Amino acid sequence: MRLERPSIAWEKEHQMYVAEWGPSRMTPSSFNLNGFDNYEGFLKELAKRESGLGNWLPSTNYFLVNEADRVLGMVDIRHELNDFLYRIGGHIGYSVRPSERRKGYATLILAKALEECRELGMDKVLVTCDEDNIGSAKVILHNGGIEDVSERDTDGTRKRRFWITINN
Ligand SMILES: CC(C)(COP(=O)(O)OP(=O)(O)OC[C@H]1O[C@@H](n2cnc3c(N)ncnc32)[C@H](O)[C@@H]1OP(=O)(O)O)[C@@H](O)C(=O)NCCC(=O)NCCS
């Protein structure tokens, strides 16, 4: 199991993931393919976002890929927090392909993302989840999350907020 950066090699797998995901809002939103004429257009926009241009903060995105080169999950690591990320979004967003859930992959993807955070020199990482997202809360707790006060999003959703200390 490994992390892979989005590239043209993953176009088909990414599209299959999105097809399986269905019409609901993609998580992490950085992997949303809607509105792009082609995959190159998506990759170009992602590179722009990752470099921190415009309203974006620097970030790194990865697929979790298995030995058969199947994309099982996705993760977006935001290198810094703005006010919205501090209250609601956190440093790391992830998802697992619907057909691959409840197999420990989200717990693994967060562990691997934390290794990347360590490489980036981060020492404390904020990870959040919706109040009713029991699976995600467990994933965060399995990775050492310590709960902070929750915050309410503009749509009324309550976000649980957890800090994970990285031992450098
Ligand atoms: C939340 C999500 C990432 C969990 O992925 P996953 O690969 O199924 O998680 P894991 O297999 O690592 O499960 C971790 C724990 O949560 C539990 N769990 C997972 N999904 C659950 C659910 N829907 N309800 C209750 N428990 C759940 C697992 O049983 C496991 O429990 P255990 O440690 O006691 O055995 C996945 O459901 C998903 O992609 N959801 C949509 C996107 C999302 O919510 N992302 C998180 C944003 S904060």
The ligand as an SDF file (V2000), in Angstrom:
LIG
                    3D

 48 50  0  0  0  0  0  0  0  0999 V2000
  -15.1590    8.0020    7.1100 C   0  0  0  0  0  0  0  0  0  0  0  0
  -14.3510    7.0880    6.1850 C   0  0  0  0  0  0  0  0  0  0  0  0
  -13.1100    7.8680    5.7170 C   0  0  0  0  0  0  0  0  0  0  0  0
  -13.9470    5.8350    6.9560 C   0  0  0  0  0  0  0  0  0  0  0  0
  -13.1750    5.0260    6.1020 O   0  0  0  0  0  0  0  0  0  0  0  0
  -12.8950    3.4750    6.4250 P   0  0  0  0  0  0  0  0  0  0  0  0
  -11.7790    3.0400    5.5430 O   0  0  0  0  0  0  0  0  0  0  0  0
  -14.1650    2.7230    6.3690 O   0  0  0  0  0  0  0  0  0  0  0  0
  -12.3880    3.5520    7.9310 O   0  0  0  0  0  0  0  0  0  0  0  0
  -11.6290    2.3920    8.7300 P   0  0  0  0  0  0  0  0  0  0  0  0
  -11.9010    1.0870    8.0480 O   0  0  0  0  0  0  0  0  0  0  0  0
  -10.2230    2.7880    8.9420 O   0  0  0  0  0  0  0  0  0  0  0  0
  -12.4510    2.3730   10.0980 O   0  0  0  0  0  0  0  0  0  0  0  0
  -12.0180    2.9050   11.3290 C   0  0  0  0  0  0  0  0  0  0  0  0
  -13.0440    2.5450   12.3950 C   0  0  0  0  0  0  0  0  0  0  0  0
  -14.2790    3.2230   12.1330 O   0  0  0  0  0  0  0  0  0  0  0  0
  -15.3390    2.2800   12.0220 C   0  0  0  0  0  0  0  0  0  0  0  0
  -16.2410    2.7780   10.9990 N   0  0  0  0  0  0  0  0  0  0  0  0
  -15.9530    3.0740    9.7070 C   0  0  0  0  0  0  0  0  0  0  0  0
  -17.0550    3.5290    9.0800 N   0  0  0  0  0  0  0  0  0  0  0  0
  -18.0460    3.5170   10.0210 C   0  0  0  0  0  0  0  0  0  0  0  0
  -19.4180    3.8630    9.9780 C   0  0  0  0  0  0  0  0  0  0  0  0
  -19.9900    4.3150    8.8570 N   0  0  0  0  0  0  0  0  0  0  0  0
  -20.1350    3.7330   11.1320 N   0  0  0  0  0  0  0  0  0  0  0  0
  -19.5730    3.2880   12.2610 C   0  0  0  0  0  0  0  0  0  0  0  0
  -18.2530    2.9380   12.3560 N   0  0  0  0  0  0  0  0  0  0  0  0
  -17.5220    3.0430   11.2400 C   0  0  0  0  0  0  0  0  0  0  0  0
  -14.6750    0.9960   11.6040 C   0  0  0  0  0  0  0  0  0  0  0  0
  -15.4760   -0.1100   11.8990 O   0  0  0  0  0  0  0  0  0  0  0  0
  -13.4130    1.0520   12.4350 C   0  0  0  0  0  0  0  0  0  0  0  0
  -13.7530    0.7570   13.7630 O   0  0  0  0  0  0  0  0  0  0  0  0
  -12.8040   -0.1210   14.7120 P   0  0  0  0  0  0  0  0  0  0  0  0
  -11.4820    0.5780   14.7250 O   0  0  0  0  0  0  0  0  0  0  0  0
  -13.5000   -0.1030   16.0130 O   0  0  0  0  0  0  0  0  0  0  0  0
  -12.7090   -1.4570   14.0810 O   0  0  0  0  0  0  0  0  0  0  0  0
  -15.2010    6.6680    4.9390 C   0  0  0  0  0  0  0  0  0  0  0  0
  -16.4380    6.1720    5.3710 O   0  0  0  0  0  0  0  0  0  0  0  0
  -15.4400    7.7850    3.9350 C   0  0  0  0  0  0  0  0  0  0  0  0
  -14.6780    7.9740    3.0010 O   0  0  0  0  0  0  0  0  0  0  0  0
  -16.5150    8.5640    4.1590 N   0  0  0  0  0  0  0  0  0  0  0  0
  -16.8490    9.6830    3.2870 C   0  0  0  0  0  0  0  0  0  0  0  0
  -15.8400   10.8050    3.3980 C   0  0  0  0  0  0  0  0  0  0  0  0
  -15.5690   11.2310    4.8210 C   0  0  0  0  0  0  0  0  0  0  0  0
  -16.4620   11.2410    5.6730 O   0  0  0  0  0  0  0  0  0  0  0  0
  -14.2990   11.5750    5.0790 N   0  0  0  0  0  0  0  0  0  0  0  0
  -13.8590   12.0320    6.3530 C   0  0  0  0  0  0  0  0  0  0  0  0
  -13.9940   13.4880    6.4110 C   0  0  0  0  0  0  0  0  0  0  0  0
  -13.6330   14.0330    8.0600 S   0  0  0  0  0  0  0  0  0  0  0  0
  1  2  1  0
  2  3  1  0
  2  4  1  0
  2 36  1  0
  4  5  1  0
  5  6  1  0
  6  7  2  0
  6  8  1  0
  6  9  1  0
  9 10  1  0
 10 11  2  0
 10 12  1  0
 10 13  1  0
 13 14  1  0
 14 15  1  0
 15 16  1  0
 15 30  1  0
 16 17  1  0
 17 18  1  0
 17 28  1  0
 18 19  1  0
 18 27  1  0
 19 20  2  0
 20 21  1  0
 21 22  1  0
 21 27  2  0
 22 23  1  0
 22 24  2  0
 24 25  1  0
 25 26  2  0
 26 27  1  0
 28 29  1  0
 28 30  1  0
 30 31  1  0
 31 32  1  0
 32 33  2  0
 32 34  1  0
 32 35  1  0
 36 37  1  0
 36 38  1  0
 38 39  2  0
 38 40  1  0
 40 41  1  0
 41 42  1  0
 42 43  1  0
 43 44  2  0
 43 45  1  0
 45 46  1  0
 46 47  1  0
 47 48  1  0
M  END
$$$$
